[in-house]
Amino acid sequence: MEIVLPPELEAIVQRRVDSGKYASALEVIKAGVKLLEQQEDIYQGRLLELQQEARIGWEASLQGKVVDGSTAMAQIRDKLRSRHGVTEE
């Protein structure tokens, strides 16, 4: 199989090889694919976390344990101020 890269990608790969960090274009591409796989794993993990958080929020809303957006933002700001020792003037 032959892969033809657009000139801009070919230039990036060549710069990496020229830097001496990689011995060949194939090593650069393998490193890129490995990073892509790691990124997808991270996104998949984060997606599962967000789905769990959404379920928790949904259950809380069904139980009436929610506050409106402006109240929530005020609570968040208060926590940040107290955490960082900021006082209002």
N, C-alpha and C positions, 0 to 999 in steps of 0.2 A: 504494500500500500504506500502510495506517495501522497504526502500532504503538502499543499502549496499554501504558503502564508501570504497574506497581503503585505505589501512593502513595509508598512509601519510596524507590523508585528515582527517581521523578519529583522528589521533594524533593532528592535528591542532585544530579541533573542541574541543577535550578533553582539550587541553591547554587553550582554551578560557573559557570553563566551569570552569576549575580549578582556573583560575585567579579570579573568583568571579564576573566578569562583566556580565556573562550570567548564568541563573539558569539551563539551559538545552541545550542539543544539538539542539533541535528544535529552541530555541531562536537564537542560533548562525547561523543556516541555514536560518532562516527568515531574520536576519540582512544582511546576504550575498546576498540573493535574492533581498532585498530592494536596496542594493548598486548596484547590477547589473542593476536593472530597472532605477535607477538614472543615471548610466553611459550611458545606451542606450539612455535615453532622451537627455543627453548632446551631445552625438555623433550625434543624429538625428538633433538637433538644429544646431550644427556646420556644418553638411552636407548641411543644407539649406543655411547657411551663405556662405559657399564655392561655392555653385551653383550660388547664387546671385552675388558673386564677379566674378565668371567666366563669367556670362552674361555681367556684366559691362565691363570686360576686352575685351570680344568679340566685344561688341558694339564700344568700343574705337578703337579697331584694324580696324574695318570696316570704321571708320571715319579718320583713319590715325593718331590717337592720341597716338601712342606708340613709345617707344624708344628701342633700342637694349639692350641686357642683360648687356653688360659691362658698358654702359652709365647709366643704371638703378642702377647697383651696386655702381657705383661711386657716384651717387646722394644720395643713401641710406647711404653710408659711410660718406659723407659730412654732412648730416643731423645729424647723430649720433655724429660726432665729435663736431659739433656746439652745440648740445643739452647738451653734457657732458663736454664742455669746453676744448676739446682736440685739441691741435695744432700740426701740422706736423713740424718736425725738419729737 
